[in-house]
Amino acid sequence: MLAGCKPKFSPVKPTELEVKIRSSDASPVVPRHSLSDAQRELCAIKPELPAQCTAGKNADGTPTCPVQCTAGKNADGTPTCPVQCTAGKNADGTPTCHVPKGGGEQEYTIAGLCSLAEDGTLKGGEYKIKSGGRDNDGCTLKGKNFTLIGASEKPVSGYLHLEDVENVTIKGITFGGNYSGTRIRVRGETKSVAIVENKFPHVGPSRYKVCNEDLADPGAIKVDTKSEIDRLLIHSNIIGEVVPCRTAITKHYHAHGILVSVGAGTASNVRVERNTVSNADTGWSEVITLVGDIENFLVAQNSIQHFNNIGIDIAGATRSNAGIPRHGVVSDNLVAYWQKTRTNEIPGFGIYADGARNTCMTRNVAFRTKEGIEISSENCGNFYGNIMADNVVVAPKKRGIRIGTSCEAKYGCTASCDLDASCHGKHGCMKSCDDMAGCEEDKTCDDLSRDRALISISNISSLNNWLVQHAPQYEIQRGSRTTLTDINVNQDNIYCIGDSEPSITNHHTEREPALNKYCGEAQQKNAPQWAKTVSSKYNELDPCSLFNIIPESTMATECRAQRTRASQM
């Protein structure tokens, strides 16, 4: 990519917001397969909120909700519990909802706030952050029981990084300027952190360029740790244009919208909800990513429009993040409008479970992505218990739905790798999954056996999903070093746009997938009305409308509201 260039995403044309789909368009009703009790329980996981975001109530019974409250008040004027209030008492013993001395009514630039921290530690309290300062203003803050809240809608220059914090909220700050690194970053041992209602009109450098090593992976919000994370909430943030960069020694460009990355540590109770991201060129990285040893997570009601690589990625067993995400839900998200950029022309998944266990992907919409929704793994390990249910994939450019992989284990591919163990201490052949033959066994692989299975994908359910595509591509795929067992496909639906035929790959010989195919005039007569409308007018479709055909979904209204909020930033 030449320096001086910027990502160019075609804006949504007005005509693309005209065609609506109503819930009544779902008739005639197609057959459905019911989830088991265990599957329903998995898909209903609700991770614990941070301590300052207690289930809708303060200890004294007044309503609280940090994503709706401003400066100590709820919308109805009742007091809201600040972050330092837990179980009826503050840390110093004062009654709950009392704000201990901190920033008070004074307002601070980021540089001014940093000057208050003694040895990097900020005292408990509420600090109002005002506009002004320089692009590179910022520091790393430590401490407990403090809130950083935007004093106004005016943009703030600089960045805010946290390390080893507890009961901390960053709320309502608009980040301006051209800082090339990560705006909000959390590291170290983290407990009860809420990052809510912040705005990031621009992330990354002002143009594609080679960045310094410490700025080589720009991002709006990044939580990366080798320690423990418990109760993390990332909610209602709006992220605009994302521009990646690279270092002088790296080939690929990288950037993130939201990243939760757990290295040698562990994370639990992670929630990424109602965030809006648009015009995101993330290079070879992803828009929203959870990677590593993360248990009990929820990625829900997020909207991603115009992106170039992967919309939502739940990844495990990677080179730098050996742990595996598990017991999580990815639901009610919109991922729409993949576009090729020069920083990465290859992938384009809407939602990608790349090395996860016991994860439910349900009620999502992938619209005009390159590839739709996939349960897979690029790396060595045993991955099981994942569910795809009630998702809608419309007009992908390539594959629509895939279970399995063509990869041969990019990392963890040494002969000592045991599918029943961790197997990630050694990373073996660090090449693309299609180029294992190029590995030098005496240098990068430990007595590598070419005929040994290194990826196991099992106990996977794909139920009641819809794929509407010209020549639909539906794949259950097994690479040469992969085993597939107990793959259950029941009442998935395929609708062919125009006079096309589906392409169905099934490498799972234990059973045939139970697919409802609506291809050809005779079969299409039995399809719901919405599928016929989408087939003829998908270029003019409002993708939020697709939520209307998911049973009992109310996400269409929220989806449009998110789009409106993003356009007003």
HELIX and SHEET records of a PDB file:
HELIX    1   1 PRO A   14  LEU A   17  5                                   4    
HELIX    2   2 SER A   23  ALA A   26  5                                   4    
HELIX    3   3 ASP A   37  CYS A   43  1                                   7    
HELIX    4   4 ILE A  110  LEU A  116  1                                   7    
HELIX    5   5 GLU A  213  LEU A  215  5                                   3    
HELIX    6   6 MET A  436  GLY A  438  5                                   3    
HELIX    7   7 GLU A  521  GLN A  524  1                                   4    
HELIX    8   8 GLN A  529  LYS A  537  1                                   9    
HELIX    9   9 TYR A  538  GLU A  540  5                                   3    
HELIX   10  10 PRO A  543  ILE A  549  5                                   7    
HELIX   11  11 MET A  555  SER A  567  1                                  13    
SHEET    1   A 2 CYS A  85  THR A  86  0                                        
SHEET    2   A 2 LYS A  89  ASN A  90 -1                                        
SHEET    1   B 8 GLU A 107  TYR A 108  0                                        
SHEET    2   B 8 GLY A 125  ILE A 129  1                                        
SHEET    3   B 8 THR A 140  GLY A 150  1                                        
SHEET    4   B 8 LEU A 160  LYS A 171  1                                        
SHEET    5   B 8 THR A 182  VAL A 196  1                                        
SHEET    6   B 8 GLY A 219  THR A 225  1                                        
SHEET    7   B 8 HIS A 256  GLU A 273  1                                        
SHEET    8   B 8 GLU A 228  HIS A 235  1                                        
SHEET    1   C14 GLU A 107  TYR A 108  0                                        
SHEET    2   C14 GLY A 125  ILE A 129  1                                        
SHEET    3   C14 THR A 140  GLY A 150  1                                        
SHEET    4   C14 LEU A 160  LYS A 171  1                                        
SHEET    5   C14 THR A 182  VAL A 196  1                                        
SHEET    6   C14 GLY A 219  THR A 225  1                                        
SHEET    7   C14 HIS A 256  GLU A 273  1                                        
SHEET    8   C14 GLU A 286  ALA A 300  1                                        
SHEET    9   C14 ILE A 310  ALA A 315  1                                        
SHEET   10   C14 PHE A 349  ASP A 354  1                                        
SHEET   11   C14 GLU A 371  SER A 376  1                                        
SHEET   12   C14 ILE A 401  THR A 405  1                                        
SHEET   13   C14 GLN A 473  ARG A 478  1                                        
SHEET   14   C14 SER A 503  ASN A 506  1                                        
SHEET    1   D13 GLU A 107  TYR A 108  0                                        
SHEET    2   D13 GLY A 125  ILE A 129  1                                        
SHEET    3   D13 THR A 140  GLY A 150  1                                        
SHEET    4   D13 LEU A 160  LYS A 171  1                                        
SHEET    5   D13 THR A 182  VAL A 196  1                                        
SHEET    6   D13 GLY A 219  THR A 225  1                                        
SHEET    7   D13 HIS A 256  GLU A 273  1                                        
SHEET    8   D13 GLU A 286  ALA A 300  1                                        
SHEET    9   D13 ARG A 326  SER A 331  1                                        
SHEET   10   D13 ARG A 357  THR A 362  1                                        
SHEET   11   D13 ILE A 387  ALA A 389  1                                        
SHEET   12   D13 ILE A 455  LEU A 463  1                                        
SHEET   13   D13 GLY A 381  TYR A 384  1                                        
SHEET    1   E21 GLU A 107  TYR A 108  0                                        
SHEET    2   E21 GLY A 125  ILE A 129  1                                        
SHEET    3   E21 THR A 140  GLY A 150  1                                        
SHEET    4   E21 LEU A 160  LYS A 171  1                                        
SHEET    5   E21 THR A 182  VAL A 196  1                                        
SHEET    6   E21 GLY A 219  THR A 225  1                                        
SHEET    7   E21 HIS A 256  GLU A 273  1                                        
SHEET    8   E21 GLU A 286  ALA A 300  1                                        
SHEET    9   E21 ARG A 326  SER A 331  1                                        
SHEET   10   E21 ARG A 357  THR A 362  1                                        
SHEET   11   E21 ILE A 387  ALA A 389  1                                        
SHEET   12   E21 ILE A 455  LEU A 463  1                                        
SHEET   13   E21 THR A 482  CYS A 496  1                                        
SHEET   14   E21 TRP A 466  GLN A 469  1                                        
SHEET   15   E21 VAL A 392  VAL A 394  1                                        
SHEET   16   E21 VAL A 365  PHE A 367  1                                        
SHEET   17   E21 LEU A 334  TRP A 338  1                                        
SHEET   18   E21 SER A 303  PHE A 307  1                                        
SHEET   19   E21 THR A 276  ALA A 280  1                                        
SHEET   20   E21 ILE A 238  VAL A 242  1                                        
SHEET   21   E21 LYS A 199  VAL A 203  1                                        
SHEET    1   F14 GLU A 107  TYR A 108  0                                        
SHEET    2   F14 GLY A 125  ILE A 129  1                                        
SHEET    3   F14 THR A 140  GLY A 150  1                                        
SHEET    4   F14 LEU A 160  LYS A 171  1                                        
SHEET    5   F14 THR A 182  VAL A 196  1                                        
SHEET    6   F14 GLY A 219  THR A 225  1                                        
SHEET    7   F14 HIS A 256  GLU A 273  1                                        
SHEET    8   F14 GLU A 286  ALA A 300  1                                        
SHEET    9   F14 ARG A 326  SER A 331  1                                        
SHEET   10   F14 ARG A 357  THR A 362  1                                        
SHEET   11   F14 ILE A 387  ALA A 389  1                                        
SHEET   12   F14 ILE A 455  LEU A 463  1                                        
SHEET   13   F14 THR A 482  CYS A 496  1                                        
SHEET   14   F14 ALA A 514  TYR A 518  1                                        
SHEET    1   G 2 VAL A 156  SER A 157  0                                        
SHEET    2   G 2 PHE A 175  GLY A 176  1                                        
END                                                                             
